[in-house]
Structures are given as structure tokens and as C-alpha cells.
Amino acid sequence: MNGGRRKFFYSILVVLSIIGSISCVDTKGAGAPNATTRERLVQTSRDKQISTLFTRFLEGRHVTKHKIDATVSQRSFELFLKAIDPTKLYFNQSDVDEFAQKYMNSMALDARNGNLTAAFDIYERFLQRVDERCAIAQKLLEENNFDFTVDEVFERDKKTATYPKNADEVYDRMRKRVKFEILSLEAENREKQREAENDADAKSEEPAPAPIDGRADDPISKLKRRYSTLLKRMNQTTNDDLLEIYLTAISNAYDPHSTYMSPKSYDNFMIQIGLNLEGIGATLQWDDGYTIVKRIVKGSPAEKQGELQVEDKIVGVGQGTDGPIEDVVDMKLTDVVDKIRGKGGTTVRLEVVSQDGKKKIISIVREKVDLEDSAAQSAIFALTPNADGGFDVAEVTSENPAPAGAFKVGFLDLPSFYLDMKSRGSADARSVSADAKRILNEFNAQNVDACIVDLRYNGGGSLPEAVKLTGLFIEQGAVVQTKPAPLTESAQVLNDPDPSIEWTKPLVVLTSRLSASASEIFAGAIRDYGRGIIIGDETTHGKGSVQSMQELSEAFIASSLLSRARQNFGAIKITIQGYYLPSGVSPQLQGVRSDVVLPQFTSALDDIAESDLDYPLTFSTIPQAKYPKFGANSKELVDYLASRSKERVAKSKDFQEEIEKIELYKESPLRKRPTLNREKYFAELDQLNANKEETDKMEEIVNGDVGVKRDYYLDETLFITKDYVDALKSSATL
């Protein structure tokens, strides 16, 4: 049930054995090799078999029970083109017209019959166009005859972009794109310079590090390098890569959350939801041909060994203590990961280049790595009255215990609804509910007065875990209702069967537009029961569907449609049900509404809500389930809390700055139509410079570097919680 961040940063994020992120098609660059030297991808009998199995399973199990037809084919055609050329930079309008005539009405139908001609034909043309665009870019960079005093803009809005109709439009689009990239790189250099100047330890007399492998960092040189690597990356596309994009386009024609996972992607998914792997324990990212270390996992082999550092560039990988070092520059991130990942107890050697330009080889023994940074985390905060009539806030630690009589709030951060699928059923299986139960018991032991559950960046996960987590805060009763198609089928009620409650005191739930699926089940049940209050964006993401994950070959062996020995065909994630809250309302498209709305940057982000996605499902209401209500959240109570918070927010310098940032971001032309006039570009960028901290925060979320971090937003949540508890005591409603 992963949702929420699906289109975040317009990249496909995969959690790997050493965790990293990679975009299937990096449209920031282009490649130089001549298309005639490229070997064409050719469909195989295995590809055809996977396509047939996948599409038949999709037809038979999807919640809509819709058969593949011309409408599904038309949607699939549109989504496949969008997946490989989202900015409409590479294909010509004539290409699209040609392919529409040949494939638009039959693409999905052909795939069901094992015919993948459309996928391979269209992708081959895509590679050809990338090669042509690259040649234009390289010529422009070589001439370096750009005029940055001209008032013109670069159209980058995907929703309004059109395919170029002739050679002049192609050239003009690439010219403006290259100018925009130069300005973007100049902005990066400008920011680095400012950071260096602000660094108290920086020594201006020290020489700058030498360029690695002779690669200069000036924008023109860097862009030449970038445009010379894209086609090489495209040439590394495998049949599995293409099949994943193509079959996912077909399943996305049904809904945004049904997908095909290649064998590699499925392995990575299992690592993500299980929170453990065998590897070295580092977050990796691809940047202009380099695999860069972005984070070291706490307690991992890499941290214990101690030599690998954040921002190191991995340029070579060797197996064992004496295996040859293989050059991995320009190699796909997933392939680099495969070389670093391995069985616990074995050795991998990394050739790295540090930020000072020095090379060294680091030997690390692989081990099982528990991704603790991606698990539930907690903290306790103490509020004590101050002379201004408010409260001072301090984190409670063994070195800094809470003052006598302080109001204590337990803060429980849940990044996802994880569950170790491989150990499922065993007493020691890792899960979010087990970790949360342990933390709640610690809160009880320390006489904490109230609990905040943070789901702001939680995109979902296991449905059973959502039910179990909710059960920690309520007695027996309905948590969620699920309903498959057809509509005549009755709903299934998933109850909390355990009458015990781990946390009986007041509860607050933090959400945002990134809170999706399982997060919405939990938040929605808490709201329906009146068990606590919801704080955050106006609504959550709005994903009200349930997905089932199954290995493709396993599914068809079980149904006798595949009789041969089990093969690794990847997996299908398919929407099989809609879900409804105990009240009978579905969060689909509308989300779960907050009781108290606080300004935060997530409210301004584009294309992150369910309603922003292509072809979302719609669900109606169903009858209410039987469940007890606590009755605490009267309109009067909610209005009181919102009013008190609004007063504090109006007086808060931090919140007012946040509101200003949000408005600047919404109105900024840099988002969709940035100017290519250098002076005006930097003037507009300076206006948005305050948003850098928000960008950094989002990068931390994507890279898994989240957790309990105190700021003005958390403080206001604590103050609302104190108001909530005081109001409950005065009204004796809980």
C-alpha cells in the first residue's frame, strides 16, 4: 500500500541493499555515442511470457474487473510516452502521430497476447531522438554563444508542454534548455561559494581540490560531461527495465498504484518493507556518472569500518580481498548496487574519491544491516511554564530529566508501516506495531501525559500493521472496511480483536499531504472513534485502495497456468480492493481532514495528492460499521484548539516566514516558466532562497534521514497537545 510520494521529485525511488535513488530516464542530460553503434533491444520469449501472465492476472484480479480493451490501450499509450519522455523533449509530434496510428488502440491488447513490438519500437525511436538532441546540445555548448541578457523563458510545465513540430522548434527547445541548465549549475556553484564563505573553518588560502579524472566543474564543462553520459546510460537499459516501464504503463491505465516490478525492483521492495538487508549500509545516489555516498546507516558495516564518508564518489568495486577493481563510473546505480551488495561475511573493496580529490581503496565486510533510521523513533519533551505565560520546551534525556511537575509529551515518529515479510508469523518478526508497542510502554513507564504520532512523511505499507497499530489505542472494534468488486459483494470489516489498550491517555496524530494509505487508515479510524485529534495539512494524500503483492510465477503456478519450474519473473502489485473507514467513508481522493491546520510546505507541493495522479479510482460510501465512539472531539473543542493555535501562529516569526515562503513558492515563475535572463533569474532565485531549507528537508525524507527533530512546528504541536489535554480535563470527556 505504498502511496503518497509516488511522483515526488519526478523520479523513481528504489530502496537498495545499500539504499539509493535512480531515475529511469534522466532527462537532465543526453548522450553522445552515435546511434549506429547501439545494439537494439530485442524482445525475448521470456518477455512475451511475462507480458501475457501479467496482463491476464491484471484483468482477473483488479478491483474494477475491467477487461483489456481499446480504452485501456489508449491510456497505456499515453502513459508509456509520459514515462519515458515526461517533458516532451525528445519525441517529435510526427513520432507521436506515427505511433498513435500504429499502436494506440491495440497496445495493451497486443501485450496480453505477448506482442511487445510497440514497447521496443517506441523505445528505439526514443534512443534515436536522445542521440539527436544530444548532438544539438553538444554543438551549442561547444559554440558557447549564449546571450543571458535576452528576456525569454524556458517552458518546463509538463502539463502544458507540447511536442516539437519541426527542426526549428527542436533546436529552440534545446537551446533554451541548455541555457536553463547553465543557470542552474551557476546557481549551484553560487550556493557552494556562499556556504564556503559562511564556514568559519574555511581557509581561503587553501587551493581548491583538483578536478577528478580531469573533469572540470564549470557549468559548460560539466554539461558537456552530462550530455555525453545520458545515451550511455540509456544503452544500459535492459529488457527487464523496459518491461517494467511498459507493463506499469498498462497497469497504471487501471489505477496509479498497480505496477509491475522487475526481479531487481521486487528484491528492493522487500528490503524496504522488511527494514533489513545484507550489504555495507550506505545511501547511494547517481550524479553525472558518479555513484555518490549520501548517508551512512547507523551501526552498519560502513560506519564500523569508518573510512567511507558522505559525498565520497565510488569509482570502482572489487570482490573479495584480492579481486580486480572494476570501473563503475557511468554505470547504472542499480548495477553498482548489485556489485556492492552480497552475502554477509564476504568482503567488498571500494575505490573511492574523497572531496579533496584523493583516491583510496576501502575494504568492508558485508553484514546484515537493520535500517534503524527507517524504523519507529521516539523522544519525550517536557513543557514547563515560563514568565511570558507560555511554556519552555526541552527534550527529556537521562542527562536532562524532566523537572518536577512538567507536562510530558511522548513523540512517536513512524516513517512507514513496515513488516518483515520473510519473518512474518514468527514471534520476533520486525514490524511497526511491535516497535510502537515497545515505545508506548516506555512512555507509560516514564509517566508521559500525552502521545503524538507523526505520520507526516509516511506513505503507507502493510494493511494488517495499520490495524494492529490502531489497536494499541482503542479497545475492540472496527478499524477499516474493505470492499472488492463487483459492487454487489459485501464489505469485510477488519477489527481490532484485542480488548487491551497500550495507550489510554490523550492522542494527537500529525499528518500531511504525503500521509497516504495505511497512514490514512490509522488517522481516519482515530478520527471516527473520537480517540484523538488530527493536526497537519488540510487533508492527507487521499489513497483509499488496497494492493496485493505477489511474485508473478508463483501466482500462476498456484493457478496451474504455469506448470514449469518456478522462474524469477518479478512481481505484480495490483489494486484488489477499496477501503473505507469505520464510518463508511472512503479517503479516496478526499483524504482525512485535519482538526487543526498548520502551515507547512507540503501543502504547496504539486502532483503529490491522489487527485493529481493519472486515472485514480473513485469509491462511494458504504454502511457504517459497528464501533464505539469516545466522543471527545466536539465541534466546540476543535474550534477552541484551532483558535488558540491560530493566535500563536500569528505571533510566531517562524510560522509567518513559512507562510511567506509558501506564497513565494506558489507565485514564483521559476517553477514552470523560469526566465533565462541571468540577472532576473538570480533575483528571482534569491527570493526563493529561503526555501532551500525546505528542499533540504525533502531530500532528507527521500534519503531516509528522518526522525524526531525539534523545530517551531513540533513546538506548536506540543502546545496544541497541552491545550487539548487541559480542555479534556476541564470537560471530563476522556
Salt bridges, closest charged atoms under 4 A:
ASP26 OD2 - ARG233 NH1 3.37
GLU59 OE2 - ARG112 NH1 2.88
ASP69 OD2 - HIS66 NE2 2.91
GLU78 OE2 - LYS82 NZ 3.95
ASP95 OD1 - ARG125 NH1 2.76
ASP95 OD2 - ARG129 NE 2.77
GLU98 OE2 - LYS102 NZ 3.96
GLU98 OE1 - ARG125 NH1 3.06
ASP121 OD2 - LYS102 NZ 3.08
GLU124 OE2 - ARG38 NH1 2.69
GLU124 OE2 - ARG40 NH1 3.85
GLU132 OE1 - ARG129 NH1 2.87
GLU132 OE1 - ARG133 NH1 3.80
GLU142 OE1 - LYS224 NZ 3.21
GLU143 OE2 - LYS139 NZ 2.51
ASP151 OD1 - LYS680 NZ 3.04
GLU152 OE2 - ARG175 NH1 2.85
GLU152 OE2 - LYS179 NZ 2.71
GLU155 OE2 - ARG673 NE 2.67
ASP172 OD1 - ARG175 NH2 2.81
ASP172 OD2 - LYS176 NZ 3.44
GLU181 OE2 - ARG177 NE 3.83
GLU186 OE2 - ARG678 NH2 2.94
GLU195 OE2 - LYS692 NZ 3.58
ASP240 OD1 - ARG46 NH1 2.98
ASP241 OD2 - LYS332 NZ 2.39
ASP255 OD1 - HIS62 NE2 2.80
ASP288 OD1 - ARG226 NE 2.73
GLU311 OE2 - LYS294 NZ 2.83
GLU326 OE1 - LYS339 NZ 3.09
ASP330 OD1 - ARG225 NH2 2.53
ASP330 OD2 - LYS232 NZ 3.30
ASP335 OD1 - LYS264 NZ 2.84
ASP338 OD2 - LYS264 NZ 2.87
ASP338 OD1 - ARG341 NH2 2.85
GLU351 OE2 - LYS359 NZ 4.00
GLU367 OE1 - LYS304 NZ 3.27
GLU372 OE2 - ARG430 NH1 3.04
ASP373 OD2 - ARG295 NH1 2.75
ASP435 OD2 - ARG430 NE 2.73
ASP435 OD1 - ARG438 NH2 3.84
GLU442 OE2 - ARG438 NH1 3.59
ASP454 OD2 - ARG456 NH2 2.79
GLU502 OE2 - LYS437 NZ 3.90
GLU551 OE1 - ARG566 NH2 2.18
ASP595 OD1 - ARG527 NH2 2.77
ASP606 OD2 - ARG671 NH2 2.12
ASP607 OD1 - LYS159 NZ 3.38
GLU610 OE1 - HIS257 NE2 2.79
GLU610 OE1 - HIS541 NE2 3.15
ASP612 OD2 - ARG513 NH2 3.51
ASP614 OD2 - LYS7 NZ 3.52
ASP614 OD2 - LYS82 NZ 3.14
ASP639 OD2 - LYS635 NZ 2.71
GLU658 OE1 - LYS661 NZ 3.95
ASP686 OD2 - ARG190 NH2 2.92
ASP686 OD1 - ARG194 NH2 3.57
GLU693 OE2 - LYS661 NZ 2.89
GLU694 OE1 - LYS697 NZ 3.72
ASP696 OD2 - LYS692 NZ 3.05
GLU700 OE1 - LYS709 NZ 3.15
ASP705 OD1 - LYS709 NZ 3.96
ASP715 OD1 - ARG710 NE 2.83
GLU716 OE1 - ARG648 NE 2.92
ASP723 OD1 - ARG644 NH2 3.04
ASP723 OD2 - ARG648 NH1 2.94
ASP726 OD2 - LYS722 NZ 2.83
